[in-house]
Amino acid sequence: MSTVKFLTQNFGAYDVNSIGSYMKIGGFNALRKAVNMEPSAISDLIAAVKVKGRGGAEYDMGRKLSQARAVVGENKIVICNADEGETTTFKDRELIKNDPFNLIEALIIVGYAVGATDGYIYMRSEYACYRPVILNAIRQAKSYGFLGENILGKGFDFNIHLYSGAGAYVCGEGTALIRSIEGKAGRPRMKPPFIKQSGAFARPTCLCNVESLSLVPHLLMDDQEFYARLGSGDSIGSKLISVAGNVNRPGVFEIAFGTTVREIIYDLAGGVQKNRAIRLIQFGGASGKVADASVLDTPYTYEGLRGAGVMVGSGGMLIIDERTSVLDFLLMNQEFFSEESCGQCTPCREGNLHIKIILDKLAEGKATDEDIRQMKKIAQVMSVSSLCGLGETAQNSLLSAMKVFPSVFQPGGKNK
Amino acid sequence: MSLVHLTINNIPVEVPKGTKIMQAAQSIGIDIPHLCYHEDQRIKAHCRLCSVEVTGRKRLLAACSTEVWEGMEVHTDTAVVRDAQVTILQLMLANHHKDCLSCPRNQNCDLQRLCSRFNIMESHLPSVVKEAERIATNPAIVRDPAKCIRCGRCIRACKDVQGIAALTYAHRSSDITVTTAFDKPMEKTDCVLCGQCSLVCPTGAIVEKDDTDAVLDALQNPGKHVIVQVAPAVRVALGDAFGLEPGDIVTGQMVTALKLLGFDKVFDTNFGADLTIMEEGSEFLHRLEHGGTFPMITSCSPGWVNYIEKHFGDFTAHLSTAKSPMSMFGAVAKTYYPEKTGIDKQNIVTVAVMPCTAKKFEAARPEMGRDGIPDVDIVLTTRELIKLIKYVGISFNNLPESDFDSPLGLGTGAGAIFGATGGVMEAALRTVYEKYTGKTLERLDFTAVRGFEGIKETTVDLGDRDVRVAIAHTLKNARKLMEEIQRGASPYDFIEIMACPGGCIGGGGQPIGTTNAVRQKRMAALYELDKSLPLRKSHENPDIITLYKEFLGEPLSEKAHELLHTHYHKVAKEYEF
């Protein structure tokens, strides 16, 4: 099994610092085509391909765009979520690094499709080294008339702004990201108002992941049937995934949906280091669920992974080999959330604190039945009642581990 | 307005579109537990205690922030909801300093009440409270961070009501705290000690500085002659704590209770208010005739005085030099009163019961006394008086009514309405009009200056000239008028400003549970009181007339200036952003 090349087709094909080089391989043809289409035809086309948003929420991309278009309001905004804060997730970085002009072009097309006047790229602080590439792409696109006023003579005005986060994981959450762009503390807020109606600066806002956006120019120009054939079942097309942990060749791969987990780990990522046994695999970053090696023959599709008790999520995969215990993994994951909770809502702020305490007790062999019961209850309450997605998903790993590895959660027992 | 149909616990409910689940439930008598939600504040949805189940939704929804929709099926009492409620309370308790027995908010604490409601007998979780000292560095407000549940109500009151934002969240995750800029003591920040934060805090994390012991000590000291004055806004709020309806007027019972507590004399701040009108009204007329800084602005609200000193320090010349009713009363009580009664002023202790936390700060100002002796020795908030009444075991509702004592106990209707936003202006206009025109005012009610709007304005015809006046309550509104003055664009001659919403009736020292709805009832009560009194103009108060005849001479006399006037000054900030 090998990778496919649809989303990554431009990687290495042009000089990322030169718009001329990008245009030689057909760059901005998708935009030229787009501005000659009815805006609604663009979202219809995306909807027809049935692409799901690649940010993790699996929201239908065509529907998102047509809803954004339908919102009544002036000065709409499109935001590219390049916060990519999930652990083990670094696939958007490859798109930013290797195909920046495609991202800019995509943002302009989506801006046109939803009727926006401004695009924001919210990029995590750790990607500061790619700021020059993006800023250069914006500058060159502007000087070629692809940004600014009256783009391609079609009376369409659109500008792109690059904004760097300050390192908070929670700023990948839509409302926190927007507050951060507005210059406020990056803490999530309640919904409603929904972002699509009142987002950044109280303007209607359409928030898309880097990978979702990057697909758009390709889908406009290329054979969508080819793309659809890449997929499997309800999971259409290809997916960019990042594989990390105890594998021989960690990295980013564009796979066709339906590739099995085994093929990903053993063919693409070169197998587990020193052929060790797999302790667990976490799908979708720190907020993702875990599985044991029984997941290996599951096809990597939305429905396939869900059937196996895990989720695609951010597209990250963490392979942990037998040297690390389930508890040590959970403690590490918990430390992450204990640090990254914003602290506003009670379940997440206090829940993470207490779960950490009980996990520590469990690791020391001092946890009681009551402790374990409390831990599970707190985790469940967090997932159903927290203010935002962070609190909702922070205990995905614990709750799934309790199902997959019940023997670990025994009172007194120091486990594996 | 279109109606939405839903069911709550299988009971059909019909409410206007836009209603939140919490209010829909209230409409059929179901109280969904909540802590961060406050009816006068914008919705935060932080505490998550109001999470409810909605059919078809995987997650619980916050009842405070979720609008109902047609066909919605809400369940407020399922196992999942109950688990969430109890677990969230347990989590809060584990991070709360549980010294309930010695907490100022004991039996008046939202967290305590909810734990009792959900029958939480013990906490299952280990305590994770961070050790934190109580912060009691000023005479008015005490913070106890170990009791904070991070609901954010105080932050909203400070920022959205007062426009100050002295309190804010700092840090994150379990380190998140509610604190001031750079963790400075409140008095060294933009804070004006108005106490609105203490009024909305659901626990004992922000409270008034308790001075009840000092009062009890004085009362029990046979060598002391202890007199008390009570602000107008207290008599329409005190009853709340004893199960009476908001806005019930309890003047007579209050006086009896104070006498039972052992005060030697029970006097009325309304007397001081009438005196303030004499001086402030005369000052305004003096400025009209001889020139002076315009607009002149009232200075009886200590939160407001702190605000102008800290935030608009270059404009203090606009303030009336007349002291507040409390401080004028204090000055008279430490000079005229001993002279008249022969009691040694060294032995007189003056106590003031105020709806206000900032009054504690005002009383401690060096300007408010002479020879190092303060005019007002101890200020109690309404809340502390409630404690004292409960302490001595008085059955408040069954008390007979008594009258204030003489000679500092007679107040007019003009003094009474000082407690409501617009009241000082109305009282002043009644006197200014008659003094300026020499005519009798036919209609005493200046309705244009009444009501709950943030900024009110009107023009008063004084015969040969008009006087343009404006009234603002809350410091957020005060700022608007001050910025106008700053731009040189203020069209007004006379401005009344009260720091708290509704004026003193909504002050930061009023009973817990003071909401805007309650404030409006108290406001109506004060105007009712005004209407019922035989005297409604300050200059017709016979005891005031006697005071001038026997002691002060004329308004603005040298003696009056010495005792009843002062100047306020710019306070330098410790930091600038």
Interface residues (C-beta under 8 A of the other chain):
Chain A: A168 A185 R187 M190 K191 P192 S338 E339 E340 S341 C342 G343 Q344 C345 T346 P347 R349 E350 G351 N352 L353 H354 I357 E370 Q374 K377 I378 Q380 V381 S383 V384 S385 S386 L387 E392
Chain B: I43 K44 A45 H46 C47 R48 L49 S51 K58 R59 L60 A62 S65 E67 V80 D83 A84 T87 I88 L91 M92 A94 N95 H124 L125 P126 V128 I149 R150 G152 Y169 H171 R172 S173 S174 D175 I176
